[in-house]
């Protein structure tokens, strides 16, 4: 696999990036995936909300930010900007890190799915190696 893991610890404001997902295709998609240490004084869910809001994206939808359904294996918060930019923060209540993916455009792609799998693995969740095919319209 061309993807590799870059281990680092960088403080960004009051946020500490502990690892970043490196994949040559990320640059073409404008994709950045990072594990960020959660402050101990805030829940994973609230921290995910904070990271999404910090992007200051103007939403194209009145239903943004969107959230995962209760009970989903991989919990997340997301906002899809009118400009096409997207931020998704994956989290687990019992983990000290969250995983944020930012990119220029939404939609599905193999590099994006590799980043989602990396985020899931960082939260102790294994996703299929192959992404599901897009749903067909009837």
C-alpha positions, 0 to 999 in steps of 0.5 A, a space after each residue: 500500500 502506498 499509504 503510510 503513517 506519519 507519527 508526529 506531535 505538533 501543537 496547533 493552538 491548544 490542539 495537539 496533533 499526534 499523528 497524520 495519515 500520509 497518502 500521495 493521493 491526498 495532495 490531489 484531493 486536498 485531503 488532510 487526516 489527523 489524530 488530535 489529542 482530546 483535552 481531558 476537560 471535554 468529552 469526545 463528542 463536545 470536542 468533535 463539535 468544537 473542531 467542526 465549528 472551528 472550520 467556520 464553514 458556511 453550510 449549504 444545508 440547513 441540516 448541517 452540521 450532520 451527526 452519526 445516528 445513535 449506536 453507529 460503530 463509528 461516531 462522527 460530526 461533519 459540516 459540508 461547506 457551500 464552497 464544497 469543503 468538508 470536515 468530518 471528525 470521528 470519535 469514540 467516547 472512551 478514546 483520548 484522541 479524535 480523528 479529523 478529515 478535512 478536504 476540498 471537495 466531498 464525495 467518495 474516492 479511494 483515498 478518502 476511504 483509506 483515510 476513513 479506515 485509518 481514522 477508524 483504526 485509530 479509534 479501535 474499529 476495523 472497516 472493510 478493506 474495500 469501500 461499499 459501492 455507491 447506492 444505485 437509484 431506482 
